[in-house]
Amino acid sequence: MLSYLIAFAVAVLPAILLLIYIYKKDAKPEPKGQIWKAILFGAATVIPIVIIENMISNFLFGEGGEASSFISHCVDAFVVAAIPEEGFKLLALWLVLRKNPHFDEHFDAIVYSVCVGLGFATVENIGYVVGDGDWASVGIMRAIFSVPGHYAFAVLMGFYYARYHFVKRSFLNWLGIFWVPVIAHGIYDAIVMNIGINDYLVLPIIALLIFFCVKMHKVCKKKITAQLELDKTEEVNA
């Protein structure tokens, strides 16, 4: 029982830390009730996502089949994982924001998007970590790469959502809300899924994964700073 509790803590702690980080970044914090709503909506997306992903995977690779080549892993990354997951997370975000009277600043979109994304990531992480015989190493690896990955995809979605909603309702901003996080998510998953495809490529692919994650972190930091500065500018001009 103790090992399960520790594994559960390992699974949820990364998301909690990132949620606290993004919440404290907001100069005018959102109501906790709305924050919890976004987290729960994100967590609830796991159910339809699992169903849709299984259906797509069975259609592409056969019943119980799986990707086995570089191309099929890339298809798996984008078509089976990235598109359904980001699609349902975007739906959850829209449901949270469409009649939310507290959604009145650019940075709010990032806050709510991260809550949705980490709500999903927490449930997914529990499924991977808790009950795994090697939960410690799995939990550590997912804490370093997977959960921060979902955080990064959520920052990108929130950034473009705010741009479309507050700045300019252009076609490019509209496309960016969905396709920028999908592309980032798909590239991340494609790198991860191809790690074991060739023994000689393991180290180069891991190095590529680390480079990609560091780059994503820098991009997200810039997006967060840009949104915060935009809110400060509008507050001064108000």
N, C-alpha and C positions, 0 to 999 in steps of 0.2 A: 504493500500500500504506500509506503513512504517513497519508494522509487517512482511510483506513478505520480505522486504529488510533486516531486522534484521535477519530473519530466514535464508535467503540466506547467509549472512555474517557468521552466526554461522555454517552453513553447510560447507563452503569452508575454513574457517580460520584454522582448525586443519591441513589440508593437506598443506596449504601454509607454516605454521610454520615448519612442518617436511621437506618440500622441501628446505626451506632456511637453515635448520640445516644440511642436507646432502650435499647441494651445498657448504656450507662454510667449510665442512670437507675436501673437495677435495683440495689438495695443488696446483693442476693445473686445475682450473675449466674448464669444458667443454663449448664449444660455446653455447650461449643462444639459438641460432636457433635450435641446436640439442636437447637441453633440452626441448624446447617447442614441438618439433617433438615427443619426447618420451611421453610427457604429453598428447598430442592430440591423439597419437596412443592408449595410455592406455584408454583415455576417449571413443574412438571409439569402444573399445571392448565391451562396455555395450550393444550395439545393438545385435550382434550375441549371446552374453552370455544370455541375457533375452530370446531370441527365443529358444535357446538350452535348457535352464533350464526349460522353460515352457513345452517343448516337453517331456523331461525326467520325469518331475513331473507328467504330465498327464498320461504317460505310467506306472509309478510306483504306483500312488495313484488314478488314474481315473480323468476324466474331473472335474476340480474344487476341487478335493480332496486334502487332506494334511496329513502329518504325524501326528500320534496320540499316539504313544507308544515310549518307549526308543529306541528300535531297529529301528523303522521307522524314528525317528528323526536322528539317527546316519547315516542311509542310505541317508537321505535327506542332511545331512551335508557334507558327502563325495561325493556321486554320483551326486546329483543335484547341489550343490554349489561349493565345493572345486575343483573337477576335471575340470569342464568346465571353471571356472574363472581362475584358474592357467594355464590351457592349452592355453586359448586365450591371457593371459598376456605374457606367454612365446613366443607365436607366434609374438606378437607385439614387444617384446624385440628383438627377432631374426631379425625382419624386420628393426628395428632401428639400430642394430649393424652390420649387415652382410656386408655392404659396407661403414661403417663409418670410415673415416681415423683418426678420433680423438680417437677412441677406442684403446688406446695403453698402458693402465695401468690397473692393477688388480682392483683398486678401481672404475674405470670407470664403470665396470659392475654393481656394487652396485648402483652407482649414476643413471644410466639409468634405472635399474630395479625399483628403488624407484619412479622415475618419471612416469614410466608406471603404477606401482601399485597405486600410489596416483592419477593419472589421472582417473583411473577407480573408485577409492574410492570416489573422489570428486563428480562425476556424480551420483554415487549410493547414497551418503549422501544427495545430493540435493533432490533426489527423496523421501527419507525417511523423511527429516526434513521439507522442504518447503511445506506448505499446510496442515501440520499436526496440529490439534487443540492444541496439547500439544507439540509444536515444541521445546520449551525451554528445557524440560526434555529429550526429545528424542535427541536433539542436544548435550546436555551435556553428556549423556550416550554414544552416538556414538563417541563423541570427546575423551572420556576416553578409550573406548574399541575398537570400530570397525575400525576407521581410523588408529590408531596405530597398529592394527592387520594387516591390509593390508600393512602397512609400514614394519612390521616385516617379513611377508611372502616374500616381495620383497627383503629385505636384504638377506634372505636365498637363494633365487633364484639367485641373483646377485653374491653372494659369490661362489656358485658352478659353475655358468657360467664362472666366472673368473678362477677358479681352472681348469676347463676342457679346457678352451681356452688357458691359459698361462702356467699352471704348468704341468698337466699331463692329457692326453686324455684317461683316464681310464674309464672302464665300470661303476665303482662306482660313479665317478664324474659326468658322463653323466646321470646316474639315479638320482643323487642328485639334479640336476638342476630342475627337475619337481616334483619328489616324496617327497623331504624334505618339500618344501612349501605346497604341497598338504596335507601331514600328519599333519603339524602344523595348516593349515587352517581348515582341517576336525575336528581335536580335538577341536579347538576353537569354531567352529559352533555347534558341538555336545553338548558342555557344555552349550552354550547360548540357544539352542533350547530345552534343557531338563529342563531349569529353572522352568517352570510352570507345569511340568508333575505331581508333587506331592507337596502339600502345606508344608509337613514336610521336604521336601528336598530343599526348596528354599534357605535358608540361607547357608547350606553346599555347594550347587552348586555355589552360588555366591562367596563363599570363595574360592572354587576350581578355578573359573574363574579368580579371582584376583591373586591367586598364579600362575596360568598358564601365565597370562599376564606379571607379574613381571619376571618370569623365562624367557619368550621369550625376554623381554627387555634386560636381562643380556646376553643371548646368542647372540643377535644381536650386542650388544656393543662389545663383544669379537670378533665377525666376522669382524666388522668394523675396530677395532684396528689391527687385524691380517692382513687385506688387506692393511691398511695404512703402517704398518711396512714392509710388503713385498715390497711395492713400494719404500719405503725409502732405503731399503737394496739394491735393484737392481739399484737405482739411484747412490748410493755410489760406487757400483762395476762397474758401466758403464765407 
